[in-house]
């Protein structure tokens, strides 16, 4: 029931111990494994209505937006036909992250939380809250930005009507700027957000049906576009395949990596999956592999139709078909772009509300976020809050200008989830190895993970700014040494359910590569990471540490299986 998640304040009250010691004790708390049970068991929580197909389409809907018709061509202008390899490399890197998500989704009980929940159990309360804040800022800005893009596309469709063409004021869908661009009024974007929020509030079955329809339409359009383009391919356009060398292909991979972001949304639907331990890994990996195939197919077609040097900047795929006289395909591309933006926005809003629900249940946010509607079985208050935040941002601000600080939360979440796979496999009590100095063997392992991450960031900086190759080599060798320490100084326990192959090396490589990508982000994105983290610490110090309840004897109906003993 809803009341089950109204947590009592922690014993770490400010009057009982000094603030600093109380803060540290609270921040290092971890969720006792088996403490979370879904309220669905009482009939008033989320309901299990998502099967394998719905989960796969959920992942595809979150991953493939209008970008499949744009980013494929824009990256090809630099990498040439080798953009195909860029997408394969980025897809392979995402598979490493997906394998980690799949193991934890199979291993944990079927409750909302995703990366936040995994971090709470594997590391500590403060780290979990930091992961949540970084992810949530990405989601809020991303939802507002997508809504404005979707509004712009709708206006373009309306302008196909002769008497509306050129007569619609810019404040309806394109944005009317005031005060030097600080404010940008857009009326249609909030309206679209309200409609999608209403669908999500009505029920997961209904919102899943909308996502299934729109995602299927999008996939069909992509397939039709590919088949239409196959007959226009000139294989001579694929030579040379990598005109600017392999480095441009690698650089392209760092750019298109974010085109695959979204499969992690499947992990946040655990409480609404019919058979989560079996279906979530299939949904995560299945949606990612489907996206890889679609992206690669579009890349081959677009670079084969016209020379990569002639690809347009804003709508390369549509322009390629227009030069071949296939105007009807450009209309399909526009419809596909609208469908893609709609599903990406719908799933994004869905995931945000489930994350707020998880933190509300744990007491890290006010209890209003923990409530689930008794008949609609949706987190009504959380969903309305998420929709309102996105609507205000989309209606008043040109959030496109903030796009360069996005992806910080995604890479943070991916890196921490990969690290969670490693730490949750450790079995401290089974090892007879002595720790180094005053550190426990668990702390030694965490230190090695931090070293791997920092070395990955150093390698990424060396690659980005063309530092001396020696710096890159030294950082790489240090990461290898830390990896060997993780491999041979820890005792690992194989989990039940889906198991990430090649652990711990696959998660270690995932952490390393994610941090290499982190180094490729805009400098302002790094500043955003630091500032948001500091703000999150202040919020946690003022509210979370006193109200969080990581354990409750009332929530023991579902147990985590295959988890080794608690670290000290």
C-alpha positions as a printed NumPy array, in Angstrom:
array([[  0.   ,   0.   ,   0.   ],
       [  0.979,   3.623,  -0.333],
       [  1.374,   3.889,   3.425],
       [  3.977,   1.144,   3.341],
       [  6.452,   3.558,   1.792],
       [  6.031,   6.38 ,   4.295],
       [  9.35 ,   5.967,   5.956],
       [ 10.189,   6.961,   9.466],
       [ 13.03 ,   9.451,   9.823],
       [ 16.46 ,   7.991,  10.263],
       [ 17.979,   7.745,  13.685],
       [ 20.67 ,  10.128,  12.483],
       [ 18.918,  13.191,  13.875],
       [ 20.92 ,  16.384,  14.266],
       [ 20.485,  16.484,  18.018],
       [ 21.983,  13.097,  18.732],
       [ 25.4  ,  13.417,  17.138],
       [ 27.611,  16.09 ,  15.585],
       [ 26.508,  17.115,  12.096],
       [ 29.618,  15.909,  10.265],
       [ 29.714,  12.478,  11.862],
       [ 25.958,  12.114,  11.401],
       [ 26.242,  13.158,   7.76 ],
       [ 29.035,  10.657,   7.087],
       [ 27.16 ,   7.837,   8.819],
       [ 24.035,   8.547,   6.775],
       [ 25.867,   9.047,   3.48 ],
       [ 27.6  ,   5.661,   3.778],
       [ 24.397,   3.73 ,   4.479],
       [ 23.492,   1.075,   1.957],
       [ 20.123,  -0.425,   1.198],
       [ 19.936,  -3.816,   2.931],
       [ 19.459,  -6.377,   0.223],
       [ 15.883,  -7.571,   0.255],
       [ 14.506,  -4.378,   1.792],
       [ 12.417,  -3.294,  -1.183],
       [  9.171,  -4.936,  -2.167],
       [  6.736,  -3.545,  -4.696],
       [  3.476,  -2.159,  -3.455],
       [  1.834,  -3.997,  -6.317],
       [  1.609,  -7.012,  -4.061],
       [ -1.044,  -5.176,  -2.047],
       [ -3.024,  -4.237,  -5.135],
       [ -2.357,  -0.504,  -4.882],
       [  1.002,  -0.273,  -6.613],
       [  2.198,  -0.558, -10.186],
       [  0.824,  -3.487, -12.165],
       [  2.665,  -6.011, -14.335],
       [  1.461,  -5.507, -17.893],
       [  4.642,  -5.317, -20.017],
       [  5.768,  -8.402, -21.922],
       [  8.964,  -9.008, -23.881],
       [  7.738,  -7.256, -27.031],
       [  6.595,  -4.173, -25.118],
       [  9.957,  -3.982, -23.317],
       [ 11.94 ,  -4.265, -26.554],
       [  9.797,  -1.573, -28.188],
       [ 10.171,   0.551, -25.042],
       [ 13.957,   0.429, -25.449],
       [ 13.79 ,   1.157, -29.188],
       [ 11.305,   3.956, -28.598],
       [ 13.655,   5.59 , -26.096],
       [ 16.765,   5.166, -28.261],
       [ 15.743,   6.027, -31.81 ],
       [ 14.342,   9.495, -32.306],
       [ 14.61 ,  11.867, -35.237],
       [ 18.378,  11.501, -34.972],
       [ 18.456,   8.349, -37.095],
       [ 17.519,  10.55 , -40.064],
       [ 20.009,  13.299, -39.162],
       [ 23.012,  12.199, -37.085],
       [ 23.833,   9.36 , -39.505],
       [ 24.443,  11.845, -42.294],
       [ 26.083,  14.624, -40.278],
       [ 28.722,  12.262, -38.881],
       [ 29.212,  10.733, -42.34 ],
       [ 30.316,  14.159, -43.596],
       [ 33.49 ,  13.709, -41.527],
       [ 33.936,   9.941, -41.327],
       [ 32.714,   9.137, -44.837],
       [ 31.24 ,   5.674, -45.411],
       [ 33.305,   4.636, -42.366],
       [ 30.45 ,   6.072, -40.271],
       [ 29.101,   2.533, -40.488],
       [ 32.092,   1.337, -38.449],
       [ 31.537,   4.273, -36.074],
       [ 28.054,   2.992, -35.321],
       [ 29.316,  -0.581, -34.939],
       [ 32.032,   0.52 , -32.498],
       [ 29.605,   2.671, -30.515],
       [ 27.095,  -0.169, -30.506],
       [ 29.734,  -2.593, -29.233],
       [ 30.597,  -0.164, -26.424],
       [ 26.92 ,   0.145, -25.539],
       [ 26.601,  -3.643, -25.509],
       [ 29.146,  -3.705, -22.662],
       [ 26.928,  -1.349, -20.673],
       [ 23.805,  -3.254, -21.675],
       [ 25.273,  -6.536, -20.408],
       [ 25.87 ,  -4.905, -17.014],
       [ 22.336,  -3.513, -16.917],
       [ 20.951,  -6.893, -17.967],
       [ 22.709,  -8.722, -15.106],
       [ 21.492,  -6.316, -12.454],
       [ 17.964,  -6.164, -13.898],
       [ 17.814,  -9.964, -13.732],
       [ 19.409, -10.137, -10.308],
       [ 17.458,  -7.51 ,  -8.384],
       [ 13.825,  -7.795,  -7.354],
       [ 11.272,  -6.252,  -9.646],
       [ 11.069,  -2.704,  -8.286],
       [ 11.627,   0.729,  -9.803],
       [ 14.921,   2.538,  -9.442],
       [ 17.307,   1.328, -12.131],
       [ 20.803,   2.784, -11.778],
       [ 19.831,   4.598,  -8.571],
       [ 18.66 ,   1.377,  -6.906],
       [ 21.726,  -0.6  ,  -8.   ],
       [ 24.046,   2.116,  -6.671],
       [ 22.167,   2.284,  -3.362],
       [ 22.706,  -1.441,  -2.794],
       [ 26.265,  -1.651,  -4.145],
       [ 27.859,   1.554,  -2.825],
       [ 26.042,   3.971,  -0.543],
       [ 23.13 ,   6.342,  -0.123],
       [ 24.899,   9.567,  -1.11 ],
       [ 26.38 ,   8.09 ,  -4.3  ],
       [ 22.93 ,   6.803,  -5.272],
       [ 21.428,  10.276,  -4.744],
       [ 24.207,  11.843,  -6.836],
       [ 23.521,   9.392,  -9.664],
       [ 19.817,  10.273,  -9.484],
       [ 20.423,  14.039,  -9.689],
       [ 22.795,  13.736, -12.647],
       [ 20.388,  11.471, -14.513],
       [ 17.367,  13.595, -13.691],
       [ 18.893,  16.824, -15.006],
       [ 19.628,  15.04 , -18.293],
       [ 16.041,  13.783, -18.427],
       [ 14.463,  17.168, -17.605],
       [ 16.505,  19.135, -20.146],
       [ 16.199,  16.354, -22.73 ],
       [ 12.396,  16.177, -22.402],
       [ 12.016,  19.937, -22.822],
       [ 14.378,  19.991, -25.805],
       [ 12.62 ,  17.085, -27.54 ],
       [  9.228,  18.713, -26.925],
       [ 10.371,  21.895, -28.677],
       [ 11.709,  19.871, -31.622],
       [  8.44 ,  17.961, -31.829],
       [  6.481,  21.221, -31.779],
       [  8.626,  22.552, -34.619],
       [  7.914,  19.437, -36.719],
       [  4.177,  19.772, -36.088],
       [  4.249,  23.373, -37.251],
       [  6.04 ,  22.271, -40.421],
       [  3.209,  19.799, -41.065],
       [  0.596,  22.486, -40.456],
       [  2.346,  24.757, -42.936],
       [  1.735,  22.161, -45.645],
       [ -1.808,  23.597, -45.626],
       [ -1.599,  26.462, -48.153],
       [ -3.431,  29.176, -46.176],
       [ -1.322,  28.452, -43.041],
       [  2.054,  28.531, -44.758],
       [  3.989,  31.546, -43.506],
       [  1.037,  32.78 , -41.453],
       [  1.736,  30.985, -38.162],
       [  3.497,  33.168, -35.591],
       [  6.822,  31.787, -34.385],
       [  5.656,  31.652, -30.75 ],
       [  3.307,  28.786, -31.625],
       [  5.92 ,  26.154, -32.376],
       [  9.305,  27.529, -33.401],
       [  9.856,  29.836, -30.44 ],
       [  9.666,  33.613, -30.071],
       [ 12.681,  35.029, -28.24 ],
       [ 12.542,  37.886, -25.747],
       [ 15.038,  39.652, -23.465],
       [ 17.974,  38.878, -25.703],
       [ 17.09 ,  35.19 , -26.045],
       [ 16.854,  34.523, -22.304],
       [ 13.141,  33.742, -22.717],
       [ 11.791,  31.859, -25.726],
       [  8.013,  31.437, -25.797],
       [  6.683,  28.216, -27.321],
       [  2.993,  27.417, -26.862],
       [  2.732,  24.083, -28.672],
       [  5.525,  22.281, -26.775],
       [  3.764,  22.451, -23.37 ],
       [  0.479,  21.356, -24.987],
       [  2.162,  18.252, -26.43 ],
       [  3.742,  17.524, -23.036],
       [  0.369,  17.818, -21.313],
       [ -1.165,  15.342, -23.775],
       [  1.623,  12.79 , -23.282],
       [  1.56 ,  13.263, -19.501],
       [ -2.197,  12.631, -19.504],
       [ -1.667,   9.392, -21.448],
       [  0.997,   8.262, -18.961],
       [ -1.227,   9.153, -16.005],
       [ -4.133,   7.197, -17.467],
       [ -2.303,   3.868, -17.291],
       [  0.788,   1.951, -18.323],
       [ -1.256,  -0.285, -20.625],
       [ -2.519,   2.693, -22.59 ],
       [  0.842,   4.467, -22.728],
       [  2.52 ,   1.214, -23.757],
       [ -0.02 ,   0.833, -26.576],
       [  0.8  ,   4.341, -27.83 ],
       [  4.53 ,   3.614, -27.664],
       [  4.075,   0.263, -29.421],
       [  2.113,   1.865, -32.26 ],
       [  4.46 ,   4.815, -32.737],
       [  7.633,   2.726, -32.443],
       [  6.311,   0.129, -34.887],
       [  5.421,   2.937, -37.309],
       [  8.906,   4.369, -36.918],
       [ 10.576,   0.993, -37.561],
       [  8.403,   0.352, -40.62 ],
       [  9.287,   3.768, -42.042],
       [ 13.018,   3.185, -41.472],
       [ 12.779,  -0.208, -43.202],
       [ 10.863,   1.313, -46.129],
       [ 13.413,   4.119, -46.398],
       [ 16.262,   1.603, -46.419],
       [ 14.661,  -0.564, -49.084],
       [ 13.842,   2.483, -51.219],
       [ 17.418,   3.642, -50.93 ],
       [ 19.002,   0.278, -51.701],
       [ 17.981,   0.582, -55.336],
       [ 19.715,   3.982, -55.577],
       [ 23.029,   2.857, -54.064],
       [ 26.178,   3.345, -56.114],
       [ 28.897,   1.187, -54.558],
       [ 31.586,   3.488, -55.955],
       [ 30.487,   6.034, -53.309],
       [ 31.835,   3.658, -50.627],
       [ 35.378,   4.112, -51.898],
       [ 37.439,   5.265, -50.118],
       [ 35.648,   3.797, -47.098],
       [ 37.586,   5.821, -44.49 ],
       [ 38.72 ,   8.931, -46.397],
       [ 39.922,  10.777, -43.284],
       [ 41.527,   7.824, -41.572],
       [ 40.554,   5.61 , -38.679],
       [ 40.793,   8.453, -36.138],
       [ 37.8  ,  10.178, -37.737],
       [ 35.889,   6.9  , -37.424],
       [ 36.758,   6.688, -33.707],
       [ 35.787,  10.329, -33.206],
       [ 32.513,   9.566, -34.968],
       [ 31.952,   6.655, -32.584],
       [ 32.238,   9.004, -29.591],
       [ 29.556,  11.204, -31.161],
       [ 27.089,   8.515, -32.202],
       [ 27.473,   6.624, -28.903],
       [ 24.692,   8.801, -27.518],
       [ 22.371,   7.768, -30.351],
       [ 21.994,   4.432, -28.549],
       [ 21.132,   5.959, -25.176],
       [ 17.731,   4.789, -23.979],
       [ 17.968,   1.031, -23.484],
       [ 18.491,   1.711, -19.771],
       [ 14.855,   2.86 , -19.685],
       [ 13.895,  -0.809, -19.759],
       [ 15.559,  -1.346, -16.373],
       [ 13.254,   1.259, -14.827],
       [ 10.165,  -0.692, -15.909],
       [ 11.044,  -3.665, -13.665],
       [  7.965,  -3.278, -11.462],
       [  5.646,  -3.319, -14.476],
       [  7.223,  -6.231, -16.362],
       [  5.303,  -9.503, -16.341],
       [  8.408, -11.664, -15.829],
       [ 11.194,  -9.185, -14.992],
       [ 14.011, -11.619, -14.195],
       [ 13.64 , -13.229, -17.619],
       [ 12.251, -10.41 , -19.776],
       [ 14.336,  -7.394, -18.705],
       [ 17.68 ,  -8.743, -20.03 ],
       [ 15.941,  -9.656, -23.295],
       [ 14.352,  -6.213, -23.515],
       [ 17.638,  -4.391, -22.824],
       [ 19.845,  -6.389, -25.173],
       [ 17.146,  -6.96 , -27.81 ],
       [ 16.325,  -3.258, -28.158],
       [ 20.005,  -2.316, -28.382],
       [ 20.806,  -4.896, -31.065],
       [ 17.751,  -3.812, -33.077],
       [ 18.97 ,  -0.2  , -32.91 ],
       [ 22.449,  -1.222, -34.103],
       [ 20.979,  -2.968, -37.148],
       [ 18.734,  -0.016, -38.038],
       [ 21.522,   2.56 , -37.682],
       [ 24.005,   0.517, -39.732],
       [ 21.427,  -0.052, -42.493],
       [ 20.667,   3.679, -42.745],
       [ 24.403,   4.507, -42.795],
       [ 25.105,   2.13 , -45.654],
       [ 22.198,   3.498, -47.672],
       [ 22.88 ,   7.197, -47.179],
       [ 26.624,   6.928, -47.961],
       [ 25.895,   4.725, -50.95 ],
       [ 23.261,   7.003, -52.47 ],
       [ 25.359,  10.172, -52.68 ],
       [ 29.048,  10.981, -52.087],
       [ 29.607,  11.779, -48.43 ],
       [ 30.982,  15.216, -49.36 ],
       [ 27.575,  16.212, -50.764],
       [ 25.518,  15.275, -47.703],
       [ 23.485,  18.155, -46.262],
       [ 23.917,  19.612, -42.791],
       [ 20.378,  19.684, -41.368],
       [ 18.457,  16.93 , -43.162],
       [ 21.02 ,  14.798, -44.998],
       [ 18.852,  11.721, -45.515],
       [ 15.858,  13.684, -46.799],
       [ 18.078,  15.713, -49.126],
       [ 19.711,  12.543, -50.461],
       [ 16.33 ,  11.136, -51.48 ],
       [ 15.222,  14.498, -52.87 ],
       [ 18.243,  14.56 , -55.226],
       [ 17.12 ,  11.157, -56.515],
       [ 13.617,  12.449, -57.209],
       [ 12.045,  10.369, -54.414],
       [ 10.043,  13.18 , -52.808],
       [  7.532,  10.779, -51.227],
       [ 10.319,   9.285, -49.135],
       [ 11.075,  12.709, -47.631],
       [  7.463,  12.836, -46.428],
       [  7.903,   9.421, -44.814],
       [ 11.09 ,  10.647, -43.15 ],
       [  9.209,  13.594, -41.646],
       [  6.49 ,  11.271, -40.334],
       [  9.156,   8.954, -38.95 ],
       [ 10.878,  11.887, -37.252],
       [  7.632,  12.89 , -35.529],
       [  7.   ,   9.308, -34.431],
       [ 10.584,   9.006, -33.192],
       [ 10.44 ,  12.22 , -31.178],
       [  7.062,  11.249, -29.725],
       [  8.226,   7.853, -28.449],
       [ 11.505,   9.26 , -27.11 ],
       [  9.597,  11.935, -25.204],
       [  6.948,   9.5  , -23.965],
       [  9.469,   6.996, -22.623],
       [ 11.604,   9.77 , -21.123],
       [  8.653,  11.097, -19.113],
       [  7.773,   7.553, -18.069],
       [ 11.273,   6.83 , -16.758],
       [ 11.481,  10.109, -14.84 ],
       [  8.291,   9.416, -12.901],
       [  9.486,   5.926, -11.917],
       [ 12.777,   7.32 , -10.624],
       [ 10.943,   9.91 ,  -8.524],
       [  8.712,   7.105,  -7.242],
       [ 11.757,   5.112,  -6.13 ],
       [ 13.298,   8.02 ,  -4.222],
       [  9.96 ,   8.933,  -2.679],
       [  9.627,   5.404,  -1.342],
       [ 13.12 ,   5.559,   0.136],
       [ 12.47 ,   8.887,   1.835],
       [ 15.164,  10.783,  -0.092],
       [ 12.383,  12.9  ,  -1.598],
       [  9.046,  13.971,  -0.015],
       [  6.535,  11.162,   0.441],
       [  4.16 ,  12.724,  -2.108],
       [  6.356,  11.189,  -4.823],
       [  5.867,   7.696,  -3.344],
       [  2.129,   7.566,  -3.986],
       [  0.578,   5.32 ,  -6.629],
       [ -3.002,   5.871,  -7.777],
       [ -5.199,   3.048,  -6.417],
       [ -7.15 ,   2.485,  -9.65 ],
       [ -4.93 ,   3.777, -12.451],
       [ -1.84 ,   2.125, -10.902],
       [  0.453,   4.96 , -11.999],
       [  2.588,   7.322,  -9.886],
       [  0.192,  10.194, -10.544],
       [  1.9  ,  12.914,  -8.501],
       [  5.364,  12.044,  -9.806],
       [  4.114,  11.947, -13.389],
       [  2.352,  15.31 , -13.114],
       [  5.439,  16.874, -11.507],
       [  7.68 ,  15.588, -14.3  ],
       [  5.268,  16.85 , -16.961],
       [  4.994,  20.277, -15.34 ],
       [  8.77 ,  20.736, -15.074],
       [  9.233,  19.789, -18.731],
       [  6.303,  21.991, -19.836],
       [  7.627,  25.068, -18.029],
       [ 11.133,  24.587, -19.412],
       [  9.905,  23.887, -22.949],
       [  7.41 ,  26.74 , -22.94 ],
       [  9.692,  29.481, -21.635],
       [ 13.309,  28.655, -22.482],
       [ 15.367,  27.706, -25.518],
       [ 16.77 ,  24.566, -23.901],
       [ 18.505,  23.586, -27.149],
       [ 21.31 ,  25.872, -25.981],
       [ 21.893,  23.47 , -23.07 ],
       [ 22.382,  20.42 , -25.284],
       [ 26.161,  20.58 , -24.871],
       [ 25.899,  19.834, -21.134],
       [ 23.746,  16.74 , -21.651],
       [ 24.957,  13.116, -21.532],
       [ 26.802,  13.712, -18.239],
       [ 24.096,  11.855, -16.337],
       [ 23.998,   9.051, -18.873],
       [ 27.74 ,   8.371, -18.714],
       [ 27.699,   8.716, -14.919],
       [ 24.893,   6.176, -14.66 ],
       [ 26.513,   3.77 , -17.11 ],
       [ 29.877,   3.917, -15.328],
       [ 28.424,   3.387, -11.86 ],
       [ 26.166,   0.529, -13.015],
       [ 29.178,  -1.254, -14.537],
       [ 31.024,  -0.8  , -11.246],
       [ 27.99 ,  -2.164,  -9.361],
       [ 28.244,  -5.447, -11.26 ],
       [ 31.788,  -5.852,  -9.93 ],
       [ 31.195,  -4.857,  -6.31 ],
       [ 28.027,  -6.913,  -5.949],
       [ 29.921, -10.025,  -7.039],
       [ 32.565,  -9.644,  -4.348],
       [ 32.523, -12.06 ,  -1.452],
       [ 34.773, -10.577,   1.217],
       [ 34.262, -13.388,   3.708],
       [ 35.468, -15.991,   1.249],
       [ 38.884, -14.43 ,   0.729],
       [ 41.919, -15.013,   2.905],
       [ 43.941, -12.262,   1.23 ],
       [ 45.232,  -9.52 ,   3.476],
       [ 44.21 ,  -5.974,   2.72 ],
       [ 46.688,  -3.181,   2.1  ],
       [ 47.405,  -1.143,   5.23 ],
       [ 44.274,   0.027,   7.041],
       [ 41.993,  -0.55 ,   4.027],
       [ 39.643,  -3.5  ,   3.875],
       [ 39.726,  -5.715,   0.805],
       [ 36.408,  -4.125,  -0.26 ],
       [ 37.832,  -0.615,   0.019],
       [ 40.881,  -1.707,  -1.926],
       [ 38.623,  -2.9  ,  -4.723],
       [ 36.698,   0.385,  -4.811],
       [ 40.015,   2.27 ,  -4.96 ],
       [ 41.037,   0.176,  -7.963],
       [ 37.744,   0.998,  -9.68 ],
       [ 38.336,   4.712,  -9.083],
       [ 41.838,   4.376, -10.535],
       [ 40.469,   2.681, -13.669],
       [ 37.931,   5.492, -14.083],
       [ 40.505,   8.261, -13.615],
       [ 42.895,   6.58 , -16.054],
       [ 40.105,   6.33 , -18.618],
       [ 39.465,  10.051, -18.214],
       [ 43.204,  10.756, -18.593],
       [ 43.381,   8.679, -21.771],
       [ 40.343,  10.508, -23.115],
       [ 41.904,  13.9  , -22.398],
       [ 45.167,  12.834, -24.057],
       [ 43.274,  11.734, -27.157],
       [ 41.126,  14.888, -27.254],
       [ 43.882,  17.447, -26.818],
       [ 46.623,  15.441, -28.599],
       [ 48.872,  15.252, -25.562],
       [ 52.117,  13.276, -25.672],
       [ 51.465,   9.614, -26.424],
       [ 53.513,   8.723, -23.344],
       [ 50.813,  10.161, -21.075],
       [ 48.204,   7.975, -22.721],
       [ 50.394,   4.879, -22.441],
       [ 51.214,   5.463, -18.757],
       [ 47.545,   6.019, -17.882],
       [ 46.569,   2.898, -19.802],
       [ 49.21 ,   0.773, -18.048],
       [ 48.08 ,   2.   , -14.627],
       [ 44.501,   1.055, -15.544],
       [ 45.716,  -2.405, -16.599],
       [ 47.51 ,  -2.844, -13.25 ],
       [ 44.362,  -1.841, -11.334],
       [ 42.337,  -4.252, -13.486],
       [ 44.677,  -7.118, -12.619],
       [ 44.299,  -6.25 ,  -8.934],
       [ 40.53 ,  -6.396,  -9.309],
       [ 40.787,  -9.686, -11.158],
       [ 43.113, -11.541,  -8.809],
       [ 42.759,  -9.941,  -5.364],
       [ 38.984, -10.278,  -5.129],
       [ 36.796, -13.364,  -4.82 ],
       [ 33.777, -13.285,  -7.108],
       [ 30.429, -15.046,  -6.775],
       [ 28.452, -15.893,  -9.902],
       [ 24.882, -14.568,  -9.667],
       [ 21.714, -16.45 , -10.437],
       [ 19.748, -15.402, -13.49 ],
       [ 21.477, -13.62 , -16.364],
       [ 25.216, -13.269, -15.831],
       [ 27.385, -10.683, -17.592],
       [ 29.976, -12.699, -19.544],
       [ 33.636, -12.002, -18.983],
       [ 33.16 , -10.36 , -15.585],
       [ 34.968,  -8.579, -14.052],
       [ 36.897,  -7.568, -17.193],
       [ 33.837,  -6.606, -19.284],
       [ 32.495,  -4.194, -16.625],
       [ 36.015,  -2.816, -16.1  ],
       [ 36.387,  -2.121, -19.839],
       [ 32.94 ,  -0.532, -19.769],
       [ 33.936,   1.837, -16.947],
       [ 37.191,   2.724, -18.727],
       [ 35.544,   3.456, -22.086],
       [ 32.71 ,   5.444, -20.501],
       [ 35.264,   7.717, -18.868],
       [ 37.129,   8.101, -22.178],
       [ 33.832,   9.357, -23.605],
       [ 33.291,  11.572, -20.556],
       [ 36.54 ,  13.344, -21.448],
       [ 35.119,  14.125, -24.905],
       [ 32.213,  16.159, -23.499],
       [ 32.152,  19.953, -23.553],
       [ 34.118,  21.651, -20.769],
       [ 30.868,  23.181, -19.521],
       [ 29.514,  19.669, -19.081],
       [ 32.328,  18.935, -16.626],
       [ 31.489,  22.123, -14.723],
       [ 27.84 ,  21.088, -14.694],
       [ 28.826,  17.714, -13.195],
       [ 30.676,  19.4  , -10.327],
       [ 28.025,  22.063,  -9.666],
       [ 25.076,  19.648,  -9.747],
       [ 26.951,  17.236,  -7.477],
       [ 27.58 ,  20.015,  -4.933],
       [ 23.922,  21.067,  -5.037],
       [ 22.879,  17.432,  -4.585],
       [ 25.132,  17.098,  -1.533],
       [ 23.547,  20.22 ,   0.011],
       [ 20.018,  18.877,  -0.627],
       [ 20.959,  15.524,   0.817],
       [ 22.589,  17.121,   3.871],
       [ 19.523,  19.264,   4.53 ],
       [ 16.784,  16.725,   3.814],
       [ 17.78 ,  13.278,   2.605],
       [ 20.011,  12.176,   5.451],
       [ 17.269,  12.83 ,   8.031],
       [ 14.344,  11.303,   6.141],
       [ 15.84 ,   8.365,   4.239],
       [ 14.917,   4.884,   5.376],
       [ 17.075,   2.399,   3.476],
       [ 15.581,  -0.533,   5.373],
       [ 12.176,  -1.415,   6.699],
       [ 10.989,  -4.659,   8.195],
       [  7.689,  -4.211,   6.354],
       [  9.364,  -4.705,   2.967],
       [ 10.862,  -8.146,   3.101],
       [  8.472,  -9.988,   0.819],
       [ 10.898,  -9.919,  -2.092],
       [ 14.54 , -10.809,  -1.616],
       [ 17.574, -10.047,  -3.741],
       [ 19.004, -13.299,  -4.957],
       [ 22.571, -14.143,  -5.763],
       [ 24.034, -11.197,  -3.835],
       [ 27.206, -11.886,  -1.854],
       [ 27.736, -10.777,   1.709],
       [ 27.695,  -7.138,   2.755],
       [ 30.974,  -5.319,   2.662],
       [ 32.148,  -3.713,   5.883]])
